[in-house]
Amino acid sequence: MKIGILSGTHDEIDNVREAIRRFKENVELIIHAGDFIFLGIIDEFGISQNQY
């Protein structure tokens, strides 16, 4: 199983979208290790807020 890990995304929406795009091609699980400022960043992962 391949796992993608990212952290320190802050408000960098474009970078987050690019990371998610790359991860969706190659990994089965994405772990966000924290340090996000804008809670809307969770929406970029396509999950509901009660799944995190």
Biopython code that builds the backbone (N, CA, C, O; Angstrom):
import numpy as np
from Bio.PDB.StructureBuilder import StructureBuilder

atoms = [
    (1, "MET", "N", (0.839, -1.170, 0.000)),
    (1, "MET", "CA", (0.000, 0.000, 0.000)),
    (1, "MET", "C", (0.890, 1.241, 0.000)),
    (1, "MET", "O", (1.830, 1.339, 0.789)),
    (2, "LYS", "N", (0.589, 2.181, -0.885)),
    (2, "LYS", "CA", (1.306, 3.450, -0.918)),
    (2, "LYS", "C", (0.491, 4.497, -0.169)),
    (2, "LYS", "O", (-0.727, 4.590, -0.317)),
    (3, "ILE", "N", (1.203, 5.288, 0.645)),
    (3, "ILE", "CA", (0.575, 6.326, 1.454)),
    (3, "ILE", "C", (1.205, 7.665, 1.091)),
    (3, "ILE", "O", (2.427, 7.786, 1.001)),
    (4, "GLY", "N", (0.355, 8.670, 0.884)),
    (4, "GLY", "CA", (0.834, 10.031, 0.641)),
    (4, "GLY", "C", (0.678, 10.847, 1.911)),
    (4, "GLY", "O", (-0.378, 10.827, 2.543)),
    (5, "ILE", "N", (1.731, 11.566, 2.284)),
    (5, "ILE", "CA", (1.704, 12.378, 3.498)),
    (5, "ILE", "C", (2.057, 13.814, 3.119)),
    (5, "ILE", "O", (3.027, 14.060, 2.402)),
    (6, "LEU", "N", (1.256, 14.751, 3.611)),
    (6, "LEU", "CA", (1.591, 16.151, 3.435)),
    (6, "LEU", "C", (1.253, 16.911, 4.700)),
    (6, "LEU", "O", (0.437, 16.468, 5.508)),
    (7, "SER", "N", (1.890, 18.058, 4.863)),
    (7, "SER", "CA", (1.633, 18.899, 6.031)),
    (7, "SER", "C", (2.001, 20.333, 5.685)),
    (7, "SER", "O", (2.573, 20.612, 4.631)),
    (8, "GLY", "N", (1.667, 21.220, 6.582)),
    (8, "GLY", "CA", (2.027, 22.622, 6.389)),
    (8, "GLY", "C", (1.400, 23.235, 5.158)),
    (8, "GLY", "O", (2.028, 24.055, 4.489)),
    (9, "THR", "N", (0.170, 22.855, 4.844)),
    (9, "THR", "CA", (-0.457, 23.339, 3.610)),
    (9, "THR", "C", (-0.933, 24.781, 3.731)),
    (9, "THR", "O", (-1.047, 25.475, 2.721)),
    (10, "HIS", "N", (-1.211, 25.239, 4.933)),
    (10, "HIS", "CA", (-1.656, 26.610, 5.188)),
    (10, "HIS", "C", (-2.790, 26.963, 4.227)),
    (10, "HIS", "O", (-3.801, 26.261, 4.184)),
    (11, "ASP", "N", (-2.639, 28.022, 3.471)),
    (11, "ASP", "CA", (-3.675, 28.445, 2.522)),
    (11, "ASP", "C", (-3.232, 28.241, 1.071)),
    (11, "ASP", "O", (-3.747, 28.908, 0.174)),
    (12, "GLU", "N", (-2.310, 27.355, 0.836)),
    (12, "GLU", "CA", (-1.746, 27.133, -0.493)),
    (12, "GLU", "C", (-2.628, 26.200, -1.316)),
    (12, "GLU", "O", (-2.239, 25.068, -1.604)),
    (13, "ILE", "N", (-3.814, 26.672, -1.695)),
    (13, "ILE", "CA", (-4.814, 25.848, -2.387)),
    (13, "ILE", "C", (-4.257, 25.225, -3.663)),
    (13, "ILE", "O", (-4.477, 24.040, -3.915)),
    (14, "ASP", "N", (-3.543, 26.000, -4.468)),
    (14, "ASP", "CA", (-3.015, 25.460, -5.732)),
    (14, "ASP", "C", (-2.049, 24.304, -5.490)),
    (14, "ASP", "O", (-2.092, 23.295, -6.195)),
    (15, "ASN", "N", (-1.176, 24.453, -4.491)),
    (15, "ASN", "CA", (-0.229, 23.381, -4.174)),
    (15, "ASN", "C", (-0.942, 22.149, -3.625)),
    (15, "ASN", "O", (-0.569, 21.018, -3.935)),
    (16, "VAL", "N", (-1.965, 22.376, -2.810)),
    (16, "VAL", "CA", (-2.738, 21.259, -2.266)),
    (16, "VAL", "C", (-3.432, 20.504, -3.396)),
    (16, "VAL", "O", (-3.417, 19.273, -3.425)),
    (17, "ARG", "N", (-4.031, 21.231, -4.310)),
    (17, "ARG", "CA", (-4.706, 20.588, -5.448)),
    (17, "ARG", "C", (-3.731, 19.764, -6.275)),
    (17, "ARG", "O", (-4.066, 18.664, -6.715)),
    (18, "GLU", "N", (-2.541, 20.282, -6.487)),
    (18, "GLU", "CA", (-1.535, 19.542, -7.254)),
    (18, "GLU", "C", (-1.097, 18.283, -6.505)),
    (18, "GLU", "O", (-0.951, 17.222, -7.111)),
    (19, "ALA", "N", (-0.889, 18.394, -5.210)),
    (19, "ALA", "CA", (-0.497, 17.222, -4.413)),
    (19, "ALA", "C", (-1.595, 16.165, -4.454)),
    (19, "ALA", "O", (-1.307, 14.979, -4.623)),
    (20, "ILE", "N", (-2.838, 16.580, -4.302)),
    (20, "ILE", "CA", (-3.951, 15.631, -4.330)),
    (20, "ILE", "C", (-4.049, 14.965, -5.694)),
    (20, "ILE", "O", (-4.296, 13.763, -5.788)),
    (21, "ARG", "N", (-3.856, 15.749, -6.749)),
    (21, "ARG", "CA", (-3.893, 15.183, -8.103)),
    (21, "ARG", "C", (-2.830, 14.089, -8.255)),
    (21, "ARG", "O", (-3.110, 13.012, -8.780)),
    (22, "ARG", "N", (-1.631, 14.371, -7.798)),
    (22, "ARG", "CA", (-0.550, 13.381, -7.892)),
    (22, "ARG", "C", (-0.824, 12.164, -7.018)),
    (22, "ARG", "O", (-0.588, 11.027, -7.427)),
    (23, "PHE", "N", (-1.320, 12.412, -5.824)),
    (23, "PHE", "CA", (-1.618, 11.311, -4.911)),
    (23, "PHE", "C", (-2.701, 10.403, -5.459)),
    (23, "PHE", "O", (-2.604, 9.182, -5.333)),
    (24, "LYS", "N", (-3.728, 10.971, -6.063)),
    (24, "LYS", "CA", (-4.829, 10.154, -6.567)),
    (24, "LYS", "C", (-4.367, 9.186, -7.645)),
    (24, "LYS", "O", (-5.002, 8.154, -7.858)),
    (25, "GLU", "N", (-3.289, 9.496, -8.318)),
    (25, "GLU", "CA", (-2.738, 8.620, -9.349)),
    (25, "GLU", "C", (-1.947, 7.460, -8.753)),
    (25, "GLU", "O", (-1.819, 6.407, -9.378)),
    (26, "ASN", "N", (-1.414, 7.653, -7.538)),
    (26, "ASN", "CA", (-0.417, 6.701, -7.047)),
    (26, "ASN", "C", (-0.617, 6.136, -5.651)),
    (26, "ASN", "O", (0.040, 5.158, -5.294)),
    (27, "VAL", "N", (-1.501, 6.718, -4.848)),
    (27, "VAL", "CA", (-1.590, 6.271, -3.462)),
    (27, "VAL", "C", (-3.013, 5.846, -3.089)),
    (27, "VAL", "O", (-3.985, 6.239, -3.734)),
    (28, "GLU", "N", (-3.107, 5.051, -2.054)),
    (28, "GLU", "CA", (-4.405, 4.564, -1.575)),
    (28, "GLU", "C", (-4.897, 5.339, -0.359)),
    (28, "GLU", "O", (-6.094, 5.341, -0.073)),
    (29, "LEU", "N", (-3.995, 5.996, 0.357)),
    (29, "LEU", "CA", (-4.351, 6.713, 1.572)),
    (29, "LEU", "C", (-3.564, 8.008, 1.624)),
    (29, "LEU", "O", (-2.354, 8.012, 1.394)),
    (30, "ILE", "N", (-4.247, 9.116, 1.926)),
    (30, "ILE", "CA", (-3.582, 10.404, 2.094)),
    (30, "ILE", "C", (-3.706, 10.805, 3.558)),
    (30, "ILE", "O", (-4.793, 10.799, 4.136)),
    (31, "ILE", "N", (-2.568, 11.150, 4.137)),
    (31, "ILE", "CA", (-2.541, 11.614, 5.525)),
    (31, "ILE", "C", (-2.105, 13.075, 5.523)),
    (31, "ILE", "O", (-1.067, 13.428, 4.964)),
    (32, "HIS", "N", (-2.915, 13.914, 6.156)),
    (32, "HIS", "CA", (-2.535, 15.316, 6.330)),
    (32, "HIS", "C", (-2.041, 15.459, 7.762)),
    (32, "HIS", "O", (-2.804, 15.257, 8.706)),
    (33, "ALA", "N", (-0.789, 15.801, 7.924)),
    (33, "ALA", "CA", (-0.168, 15.838, 9.245)),
    (33, "ALA", "C", (-0.370, 17.179, 9.959)),
    (33, "ALA", "O", (0.324, 17.483, 10.929)),
    (34, "GLY", "N", (-1.296, 17.949, 9.486)),
    (34, "GLY", "CA", (-1.659, 19.162, 10.209)),
    (34, "GLY", "C", (-1.073, 20.438, 9.660)),
    (34, "GLY", "O", (-0.440, 20.467, 8.605)),
    (35, "ASP", "N", (-1.308, 21.485, 10.411)),
    (35, "ASP", "CA", (-0.881, 22.840, 10.099)),
    (35, "ASP", "C", (-1.589, 23.387, 8.865)),
    (35, "ASP", "O", (-0.961, 23.831, 7.905)),
    (36, "PHE", "N", (-2.907, 23.342, 8.924)),
    (36, "PHE", "CA", (-3.676, 24.058, 7.914)),
    (36, "PHE", "C", (-4.412, 25.195, 8.616)),
    (36, "PHE", "O", (-4.883, 25.038, 9.743)),
    (37, "ILE", "N", (-4.504, 26.326, 7.949)),
    (37, "ILE", "CA", (-5.118, 27.508, 8.544)),
    (37, "ILE", "C", (-6.592, 27.582, 8.186)),
    (37, "ILE", "O", (-7.435, 27.874, 9.034)),
    (38, "PHE", "N", (-6.889, 27.319, 6.946)),
    (38, "PHE", "CA", (-8.232, 27.457, 6.393)),
    (38, "PHE", "C", (-8.922, 26.099, 6.406)),
    (38, "PHE", "O", (-8.486, 25.187, 5.704)),
    (39, "LEU", "N", (-9.999, 25.941, 7.195)),
    (39, "LEU", "CA", (-10.672, 24.648, 7.285)),
    (39, "LEU", "C", (-11.241, 24.190, 5.947)),
    (39, "LEU", "O", (-11.454, 22.995, 5.741)),
    (40, "GLY", "N", (-11.485, 25.120, 5.045)),
    (40, "GLY", "CA", (-11.982, 24.763, 3.718)),
    (40, "GLY", "C", (-11.004, 23.902, 2.937)),
    (40, "GLY", "O", (-11.387, 23.293, 1.939)),
    (41, "ILE", "N", (-9.765, 23.840, 3.364)),
    (41, "ILE", "CA", (-8.769, 23.003, 2.686)),
    (41, "ILE", "C", (-9.205, 21.549, 2.731)),
    (41, "ILE", "O", (-8.858, 20.765, 1.847)),
    (42, "ILE", "N", (-9.966, 21.185, 3.759)),
    (42, "ILE", "CA", (-10.467, 19.812, 3.892)),
    (42, "ILE", "C", (-11.374, 19.461, 2.717)),
    (42, "ILE", "O", (-11.387, 18.323, 2.248)),
    (43, "ASP", "N", (-12.133, 20.453, 2.248)),
    (43, "ASP", "CA", (-13.031, 20.229, 1.112)),
    (43, "ASP", "C", (-12.270, 19.779, -0.127)),
    (43, "ASP", "O", (-12.818, 19.051, -0.955)),
    (44, "GLU", "N", (-11.027, 20.196, -0.268)),
    (44, "GLU", "CA", (-10.214, 19.823, -1.431)),
    (44, "GLU", "C", (-9.951, 18.319, -1.482)),
    (44, "GLU", "O", (-9.682, 17.768, -2.550)),
    (45, "PHE", "N", (-10.027, 17.662, -0.335)),
    (45, "PHE", "CA", (-9.783, 16.228, -0.283)),
    (45, "PHE", "C", (-11.023, 15.414, -0.616)),
    (45, "PHE", "O", (-10.952, 14.191, -0.738)),
    (46, "GLY", "N", (-12.166, 16.090, -0.766)),
    (46, "GLY", "CA", (-13.392, 15.401, -1.149)),
    (46, "GLY", "C", (-13.984, 14.520, -0.065)),
    (46, "GLY", "O", (-14.599, 13.494, -0.354)),
    (47, "ILE", "N", (-13.796, 14.925, 1.184)),
    (47, "ILE", "CA", (-14.365, 14.185, 2.308)),
    (47, "ILE", "C", (-15.228, 15.126, 3.127)),
    (47, "ILE", "O", (-15.058, 16.343, 3.062)),
    (48, "SER", "N", (-16.139, 14.579, 3.887)),
    (48, "SER", "CA", (-16.928, 15.426, 4.780)),
    (48, "SER", "C", (-16.121, 15.715, 6.029)),
    (48, "SER", "O", (-15.224, 14.948, 6.381)),
    (49, "GLN", "N", (-16.423, 16.797, 6.694)),
    (49, "GLN", "CA", (-15.634, 17.205, 7.846)),
    (49, "GLN", "C", (-15.758, 16.263, 9.037)),
    (49, "GLN", "O", (-14.940, 16.338, 9.954)),
    (50, "ASN", "N", (-16.748, 15.383, 9.055)),
    (50, "ASN", "CA", (-16.814, 14.434, 10.157)),
    (50, "ASN", "C", (-16.077, 13.136, 9.837)),
    (50, "ASN", "O", (-16.197, 12.169, 10.589)),
    (51, "GLN", "N", (-15.324, 13.089, 8.750)),
    (51, "GLN", "CA", (-14.488, 11.928, 8.431)),
    (51, "GLN", "C", (-13.038, 12.145, 8.848)),
    (51, "GLN", "O", (-12.244, 11.205, 8.828)),
    (52, "TYR", "N", (-12.687, 13.357, 9.222)),
    (52, "TYR", "CA", (-11.297, 13.607, 9.596)),
    (52, "TYR", "C", (-11.112, 13.578, 11.076)),
    (52, "TYR", "O", (-9.997, 13.770, 11.562)),
]
sb = StructureBuilder()
sb.init_structure("model")
sb.init_model(0)
sb.init_chain("A")
sb.init_seg("    ")
for serial, (resi, resn, name, xyz) in enumerate(atoms, 1):
    if name == "N":
        sb.init_residue(resn, " ", resi, " ")
    sb.init_atom(name, np.array(xyz, "f"), 0.0, 1.0, " ", f" {name:<3s}", serial, name[0])
structure = sb.get_structure()
